[in-house]
Each structure stands twice: as structure tokens, then as C-alpha cells.
């Protein structure tokens, strides 16, 4: 009898919690990521690099560009991941024109690669970045 009561309790508690907090956890009407991606992809010039550092903008852009195939000319670049060899290889594989610039990455000079990376491509920043952008002039877009 005690076992049946324990199993019943284990089933009832999550059901009560789900019913009580369902509205707070329902993200079916959350359009923040899709609105961001729509604005970013519409506003970005052809062949743009869009710099990110956080998960939200990075994953939203990856999903739109790589998952859905929207604006394949755009390269989302997460500046927090560039220090990892696997990320530089993956990025160069998806955007071969960036391979040479990514090969010059130096952990001692974490922003030096940006000049080579942005050569000839419009550069956008989607958010406040984890690294400074010395030598770049920012203007609203």
C-alpha cells in the first residue's frame, strides 16, 4: 500500500507543478529570436559578418543561416568561440573565404584577426561583445 501511495505521489507532484507553472514556461508566443533574426538578416548588407558573443543571438543566427538556409551569404561569427580551434575549422569550412583570416588568430592578440576577417566584408555586431573592437568605427544600423 505504501508503494502505491509513493508512486501516486510521484505522479501527482509533477502534474500539480506543471499545471501551476505552465503559463510561465509556455514560450509558444515568444517571438524575440525570430524578430531579431528577421531584422538582422533584412538589415545586413550582402556578404556581411555578424559578430555575436552570447548564446541567444548566436543560436538564432545559426538556425536561420545554416538550418533554414536563409541568407547563406552572411557569416555569423561568435567572438567568444574564435579561440577554439574546432570553431575556427568549422567556420572556415562553412565560409572558405574566411579561412586565411582565421588562420592568423593569435590568443595573445585576440582582436588582431578581426581586421583580416572583415577585409572586404561589411561588419555588424549583434550585441555588446566579449572583446573590444579597437580601430573600428561604429555607426547605428
DOVEXKE-880609 format. One record per residue: x, y, z of N, C-alpha, C in turn. Coordinates in steps of 0.2 Angstrom, whole numbers, padded with zeros to 4 digits, always signed. Each point is the difference from the previous one (the first is absolute). Example, Ala and Ser with C-alpha at 12.3 -4.5 7.8 and 13.67 -1.06 7.14 Angstrom:
<pts>
+0066-0028+0039-0004+0006+0000+0004+0006+0000 -0002+0005-0004+0004+0006+0001-0004+0005+0003 
</pts>
This chain:
<pts>
+0004-0006+0000-0004+0006+0000+0004+0006+0000 +0006+0000+0004+0004+0006+0000+0003+0001-0006 +0002-0005-0004+0003+0000-0007-0005+0004-0005 -0006-0002+0001-0005+0003-0005-0001+0007+0002 +0000+0002+0006+0000+0007+0002+0006+0004-0002 +0005-0003+0001+0007+0003-0003+0000+0002-0007 -0002-0005-0004-0001+0000-0007-0005+0006-0002 -0006+0000+0003-0005+0005-0001+0003+0007+0002 +0003+0000+0005+0003+0007+0002+0005+0002-0005 +0004-0005-0003+0005+0002-0005-0003+0002-0006 -0006-0002-0002-0003+0002-0006-0004+0006+0001 -0003+0001+0006-0004+0006+0001+0004+0007+0001 +0006-0001+0003+0004+0006+0002+0002+0004-0007 +0003-0004-0005+0001+0003-0006-0006+0003-0004 -0005-0003+0001-0006+0002-0004-0003+0006+0003 +0000+0001+0007-0002+0006+0003+0005+0006-0002 +0007-0002+0000+0005+0005-0002-0001+0003-0007 -0001-0005-0004-0001+0002-0007-0007+0004-0001 -0005-0002+0003-0006+0004+0000+0001+0007+0002 +0003+0001+0006+0001+0006+0003+0004+0005-0003 +0006-0003-0004+0005+0005-0003+0000-0001-0007 -0005-0003-0003+0000-0001-0008+0000+0007-0003 -0004+0005+0002+0000+0006-0004+0007+0004+0001 +0003-0001+0005+0007+0004+0001+0005-0004-0005 -0001-0006-0001+0005-0003-0004-0002-0002-0007 -0006+0003-0002-0002-0001-0007+0003+0005-0005 +0004-0002-0004+0004+0005-0004-0003+0000-0007 -0006-0003-0001-0002+0000-0007-0002+0006-0003 -0001+0005+0004-0001+0007-0003+0006+0005+0000 +0006-0003+0002+0006+0004+0001+0003+0001-0007 +0000+0006-0003+0003+0001-0007+0006+0004+0000 +0003+0001+0006+0006+0004+0001+0006-0003-0005 +0001-0006+0000+0006-0003-0005-0002+0001-0007 -0006-0001-0002-0002+0000-0007+0000+0008-0002 -0002+0004+0004+0000+0007-0001+0007+0003-0001 +0004-0002+0004+0007+0002+0000+0003-0003-0007 -0001-0006-0001+0003-0003-0007-0003+0004-0006 -0006+0001+0000-0003+0003-0006+0003+0007+0000 +0000+0004+0005+0004+0007-0001+0007-0001-0002 +0004-0004+0003+0007-0001-0001+0001-0002-0008 -0004-0005-0002+0001-0002-0007-0002+0005-0005 -0006+0004+0002-0002+0005-0005+0005+0006+0000 +0002+0002+0005+0004+0006+0001+0008-0001-0002 +0002-0007+0000+0007-0001-0002+0001+0001-0007 +0006+0003-0002+0002+0000-0007+0002-0006-0003 +0000-0001-0006+0003-0007-0003+0007-0001+0003 +0001-0007+0001+0006-0002+0002+0003+0002+0007 -0005+0002+0004+0002+0003+0007+0002-0005+0004 +0004+0002+0005+0002-0004+0006-0004+0003+0006 -0003-0004+0004-0004+0002+0005+0003-0003+0007 +0003+0005+0004+0004-0002+0006-0005-0001+0005 +0001-0006+0004-0004-0001+0006+0005-0002+0005 -0003-0001+0006+0004-0003+0006-0004-0004+0004 -0007+0001+0000-0004-0003+0005-0004-0006-0004 -0003-0004+0004-0003-0006-0003-0007+0002-0004 -0004+0004+0003-0006+0002-0003+0001+0002-0008 +0003+0006-0001+0001+0002-0007+0004-0005-0004 +0005-0003+0003+0004-0005-0004-0004-0006-0002 -0004-0003+0004-0004-0006-0002-0006+0002-0005 -0003+0006+0001-0005+0002-0004+0003+0001-0007 +0006+0003-0001+0003+0001-0006+0002-0006-0003 +0003-0005+0004+0002-0006-0003-0006-0004-0003 -0006+0000+0004-0006-0003-0002-0002+0002-0007 -0001+0007+0000-0002+0003-0006+0004-0001-0006 +0007+0001+0001+0005+0000-0006+0001-0007-0002 +0002-0004+0005+0002-0007-0002-0005-0005+0000 -0005+0001+0005-0006-0005+0000-0005+0001-0005 -0002+0006-0001-0005+0002-0004+0002+0002-0007 +0007+0002-0001+0003+0002-0006-0002+0007-0002 -0002+0004+0005-0001+0007-0002+0006+0004+0000 +0001+0004-0005+0006+0004-0001+0006-0004+0001 +0002-0004-0004+0006-0004+0001+0006+0004-0002 -0001+0006-0002+0006+0005-0001+0002+0003+0006 -0004-0001+0006+0002+0003+0006+0004-0005+0004 +0005+0003+0004+0004-0005+0004-0001+0003+0007 -0004-0004+0004+0000+0002+0008+0007-0003+0003 +0003+0005+0004+0006-0002+0003+0000+0001+0007 +0000-0005+0004+0000+0001+0007+0007+0001+0003 +0001+0007+0002+0007+0001+0002+0003-0003+0006 -0005-0003+0004+0002-0004+0006+0002-0006-0001 -0001-0003-0006+0002-0007-0002+0006+0000-0005 +0002+0006-0002+0005+0000-0005+0007-0003+0003 +0001+0001+0006+0006-0003+0003+0000-0008+0000 -0005-0003-0002+0000-0007+0000+0001-0002-0008 +0005-0005+0000+0002-0002-0007-0006-0004-0004 -0004-0004+0004-0005-0003-0003-0005+0005-0003 -0001+0006+0003-0005+0005-0003+0003+0003-0006 +0006+0002+0000+0004+0003-0005-0001-0005-0006 +0002-0006+0001-0001-0005-0006-0007+0000-0003 -0005-0001+0005-0007+0000-0002-0002+0006-0004 +0002+0006+0002-0002+0006-0003+0004+0001-0007 +0006-0002+0000+0004+0000-0007-0003-0005-0004 -0003-0006+0002-0003-0005-0004-0007+0003-0003 -0003+0004+0004-0007+0003-0003+0002+0006-0004 +0005+0003+0001+0001+0007-0003+0008+0000-0002 +0002-0004-0006+0007-0001-0002+0003+0007-0001 -0003+0005-0001+0003+0007-0001+0003+0002+0006 -0002-0002+0006+0002+0002+0006+0006-0004+0003 +0002-0005-0003+0005-0005+0002+0006+0003+0002 +0003+0004-0005+0006+0003+0001+0000+0005+0006 -0005+0004+0001+0000+0005+0005-0001-0004+0007 -0003-0006+0000-0001-0004+0006+0007-0003+0002 +0004-0002-0005+0006-0003+0001+0005+0005+0004 -0001+0006+0000+0005+0005+0003-0002+0002+0007 -0006-0004+0003-0002+0001+0007+0006-0001+0004 +0001+0005+0005+0005-0001+0005-0003+0001+0007 +0000-0004+0004-0003+0001+0007+0003+0006+0004 +0006+0001-0002+0003+0006+0004-0002+0007-0003 -0003+0000-0006-0003+0006-0003-0007-0002-0003 -0005-0001+0005-0006-0003-0002-0004+0004-0005 +0001+0007-0001-0004+0003-0005+0004+0002-0006 +0006-0002-0001+0004+0001-0006-0003-0003-0006 -0003-0006+0001-0003-0004-0006-0006+0004-0003 -0003+0004+0004-0006+0004-0003+0001+0004-0006 +0006+0003+0000+0002+0004-0006+0000-0004-0006 +0003-0006+0000+0001-0004-0006-0007-0003-0001 -0003-0002+0005-0007-0003-0001-0005+0005-0004 +0000+0006+0002-0005+0005-0002+0002+0003-0007 +0006-0002-0002+0003+0003-0007-0005-0001-0005 -0003+0005-0003-0005-0001-0006-0007-0002+0002 -0001-0001+0006-0007-0002+0002-0003+0005+0005 -0006+0002+0000-0003+0004+0005+0000-0004+0006 +0001+0004+0006+0000-0003+0006-0005+0003+0005 -0004-0004+0003-0005+0002+0005+0001-0004+0006 -0002+0004+0006+0000-0004+0006-0007+0000+0003 -0002-0006+0002-0007-0001+0002-0002+0002+0007 +0006+0001+0004-0001+0001+0007+0006+0003+0003 +0000+0001+0006+0007+0002+0003+0004-0006+0000 +0006+0001-0002+0005-0006-0001+0004-0001+0006 +0003-0006+0000+0004-0002+0006+0007+0003-0001 +0001+0003-0006+0007+0002-0002-0001+0007-0002 +0005+0005+0001+0000+0006-0003+0001+0000-0008 -0002+0006-0003+0001+0000-0007+0004+0006-0002 +0007+0000+0002+0004+0006-0001+0001+0001-0007 +0000+0006-0003+0001+0002-0007-0006-0001-0004 -0006-0001+0003-0006-0001-0004-0004+0006+0002 -0003+0003-0005-0005+0006+0001-0007-0003+0000 -0004+0001+0005-0006-0003+0000-0005+0005-0002 -0005-0002-0003-0006+0005-0002-0006-0005+0001 -0006+0004+0002-0006-0004+0000-0002-0003-0007 -0003-0006+0001-0003-0003-0006-0006-0004+0001 
</pts>
